[in-house]
Amino acid sequence: MKNFTKNDSEFICVNCGAKVLPLGYTSRDHCNNCLVSLHVDINPGDRANDCGGILVPIGITESKGHHVIEYRCNKCGKLHRNKTARDDNFDTILSVSNHTYKLKN
């Protein structure tokens, strides 16, 4: 099992500029507006990865009753997955699942 470090800090999204607030129930690791994340973790929440590339959402799957965002890092190409959050923009989830998603920058 991967080590988990709770890291639920607010941040400004590097893609769309939205102010992203803490979730309050688990770690926040992606923008709830555009779903973009940063490739900064080795294990969830540790912020120990030096890559720092943008994790671009490339698909949505379902696992154990949850929607899961599939990502590809635009710097190193690594694939990554993360559950959606309750407050994620549903229209953006639909655009990713329909493969019509475009980065804002």
Secondary structure, DSSP 4 states (H G I P E B T S, - for coil): ----------EE-TTT--EE---SSS---B-TTT--EES--SSTT----S---EEEEEEEEEETTEEEEEEEETTT--EEEEEPPTTS-HHHHHHHHTT------
